[in-house]
Amino acid sequence: MNVTNEDIMPLSGEAIRLMNYIDDVAVTLRRILAAAPTLTPEEAVRVAEHLAQASPSAEDVARALAANGATAQVTSIAGAGSSAAAR
């Protein structure tokens, strides 16, 4: 399926701003992943616990977007995160 410029709905400034926030979060997570191997096992546990308790989570945001009419892709992200949290 070819997608042309006519098929793409323009985004509002707010949607673009939110996507930029998501990019910033992704950069932060890459930094955390890069630093994770330097932690002691005890530190890694504490950081993991802190991450698990962070609110709202990426899954919370994905569910809110899905409730607002986002596609199944967003719902699958929330589902993937939930299974990761259960590990």
C-alpha positions as MATLAB code, in Angstrom:
seq = 'MNVTNEDIMPLSGEAIRLMNYIDDVAVTLRRILAAAPTLTPEEAVRVAEHLAQASPSAEDVARALAANGATAQVTSIAGAGSSAAAR';
ca = [
       0.000    0.000    0.000;
       1.462    3.342   -1.015;
       0.825    6.258    1.311;
       0.896    9.665   -0.302;
       0.948   13.133    1.245;
      -2.760   13.418    0.452;
      -3.426   10.353    2.653;
      -1.707   11.819    5.717;
      -3.742   14.095    7.933;
      -1.730   17.094    9.138;
      -0.959   17.129   12.858;
      -1.763   19.923   15.257;
       1.021   21.687   17.090;
      -0.079   19.932   20.271;
       0.241   16.472   18.662;
       3.719   17.333   17.387;
       4.698   18.637   20.838;
       3.512   15.400   22.449;
       5.461   13.338   19.923;
       8.558   15.385   20.792;
       7.989   14.578   24.480;
       7.857   10.884   23.563;
      11.165   11.275   21.700;
      12.658   12.901   24.819;
      11.472    9.986   26.963;
      13.008    7.509   24.493;
      16.354    9.347   24.727;
      16.177    9.200   28.520;
      15.428    5.471   28.433;
      18.409    4.883   26.121;
      20.603    6.709   28.661;
      19.253    4.499   31.430;
      19.953    1.383   29.353;
      23.497    2.587   28.672;
      24.176    3.181   32.370;
      22.421    0.057   33.684;
      25.439   -2.262   33.263;
      27.453   -0.024   35.618;
      25.077   -0.603   38.547;
      25.615   -3.114   41.292;
      22.930   -5.798   41.549;
      21.465   -4.012   44.593;
      21.373   -0.681   42.742;
      19.765   -2.322   39.723;
      16.999   -3.722   41.934;
      16.328   -0.310   43.501;
      16.296    1.453   40.126;
      13.980   -1.230   38.707;
      11.628   -0.826   41.675;
      11.646    2.947   41.214;
      10.839    2.539   37.520;
       8.002    0.111   38.287;
       6.482    2.618   40.723;
       6.771    5.604   38.351;
       3.406    7.080   37.581;
       2.037    7.550   35.071;
       3.735    4.762   33.142;
       4.085    4.467   29.389;
       1.342    1.839   29.551;
      -0.987    4.324   31.312;
      -0.387    6.868   28.553;
      -0.896    4.266   25.813;
      -4.214    3.209   27.390;
      -5.335    6.858   27.598;
      -4.496    7.372   23.927;
      -6.328    4.173   23.008;
      -9.377    5.348   24.973;
      -9.251    8.543   22.942;
      -9.559    6.637   19.654;
      -5.961    5.711   18.866;
      -5.334    2.651   16.694;
      -4.663   -0.918   17.718;
      -0.933   -0.152   17.534;
      -1.188    1.924   20.703;
      -3.229   -0.796   22.402;
      -0.577   -3.366   21.510;
       2.087   -1.151   23.088;
       0.109   -1.071   26.329;
      -0.303   -4.830   26.175;
       3.405   -5.392   25.583;
       4.287   -3.195   28.532;
       1.899   -5.005   30.824;
       3.509   -8.344   30.058;
       6.958   -6.849   30.649;
       5.865   -5.498   34.020;
       4.609   -8.939   35.023;
       8.082  -10.464   34.587;
];
